Amino acid sequence: MTRSPHQVSTIIKSKAIEAGFSFCGISKADFLEEEAPRLESWLNQGLHGEMAYMANHFDKRLDPRKLVEGCQTVVSLVFNYFPSPSHIPLNHHFKVSKYAYGEDYHRVVKDKMQILWDSLQDDLGEISGRMFVDSAPVLEKAWAKKAGLGWIGKNANLIIPKKGSFYFLAELLIDIPAEPDGPIKDFCGTCTRCIDACPTDALSPYWIDGSKCISYFTIELKEGIPASMKSDFEDWIFGCDICQDVCPWNRFSKAHQEPRLEPSATFLDMKKEDWENLSEVVFKELFHYSAIKRTKISGLQRNILYVNKKNES
């Protein structure tokens, strides 16, 4: 049975919700004309720091048809990761980005996408394509914006109206046409709370200097934090949520319902001295399936040392 693009879109969105995603939006696979000069300018200014991979596959980042042969449709998916207040660590002085409290989101979201993919195969017949969770040269936020899921805020995050920005983004690139959605307006208004709150001045309206971001320093940077760096990281040792925490739209955030994203009791009970005295064995055991393992224990120790020195000065 041949489905119309409208029917395909309806089925995809329905199945996405059944698989556990919060929202789903559809875009026609095409060249991201608006993003091309922005990406080129961002790279030319060196705002990606030492994240050399961001300069790779420039054409594929802007055109999914060059990434996945035969791609006709980009399906944008969002998955809530905002924790319950009872699962926000209170016993230590170090801070970890909320997305890393539980199991590595790549694993969790990819499993949800596989459920969705299998379900779509049953309903739409044999479809071809690929699924991505922050694992390929795909401009996730640009596609989510194009699909009308939200707007790109002044903190460079996707903000969903009356839902906030604590969401993982993922995409299905498929070879069948589906009725596309359209973008919505920007609701940041005159607010600059995210820009004003950033301790490293990494933000300017709708731009982020990745080479100044606390998340960059604590995760992406593989060498030592430069001696020229004078900013206070405000106790963040893995990632940073400041620009999201201060965003008025995140007052609408609701706790996720995914058990695999919940922090372990050990993580919640960790105090400052536990982090400082973390051994290689305990690190591997505690963060084996966590996004935190990406920084390795050496990176975590480097971050803790930097934060402690700033607190002493």
C-alpha positions, 0 to 999 in steps of 0.5 A: 500500500502506497502512503501519501507524504501526509500519511507517512508524516502522521505515522512517523510522529505517532510511532515516535511518541510510542517509542518514547520520544517527546516530540518529532518534526519532519523536514525535506532533505535539502541543502541548509542554505541559511546555515552554510555562511554561518557555519563557514564563518564560525569555523573561519573564526576558530570558534570550534577551538581544538574540535577539529572534527567540526571542520570535517565533512563540511558539505555533508553537514549542510546536505544530508543527501550527501551523507545518506544516499537517496535521503528524502526526509529528515526526521528530527526527534527530541528526548527529555533528560531533565532530572527529578529534583530528588535526583539532583546531587546535593552532597558535593561541591562539584557539578556535572551536566544533567545530561550525564547523570545516568547512562550514556545518552547515545546508548539510551536514545539509540535503543529508542530509535531502533524501536522506532525504526523497527516499528516504521518498517512494519507500518511503512514497509521496507525503508532505507536510511540511517539513524544518528544520535550526536554521532555524525556530521548532522546539524541537529539543531538546524534540522530541529528548528527547520522542523518547527520543534523550537527555535535556536536561542541566544545560548545556541540551544534548541528551545521548545516552547513551554518545554525548555531545552533539556532535550537530546536531539536525534535524527532519522534520514530516510529514503521516502517522502513525508509531509514537512513541518515549518519553522516557528518564530523566535521567542527569546525577545530582549532576554539576555540572561544566558549571555549575562550568566556565562562566566567565560563570556562564551556567548553572544546573541545566537553564537557560541564561542566553543573555544571558551565554553566550560563544556569545551574545557572540561570535555573536549579539550584533551590538553591542560587548561591554558594558564591564560584561562582566568575564568571561574568554572563555578565548580563545573567539572564535567560539562556546564548547564549555566546558560540553560539553568538561567533560561526562563523557558526552562521553568517549564521543564518536567522530569523525564521518565526514563529509568536508564537516565537516573543517577545511581545511588553512589553518584548521588552520595558522592561528596567532594572528597570522593571526587578528589580521591576517585581511583581508576578502578572506581572511575571505570566501575562507576562510569562504565556506561556513562558519558563521563567516561569520555573525559577519562579519569585524567581529564576529570582530575585536571578539571577538579584541580582547576576548580579547586585552585580557583576556589582557593584563589 
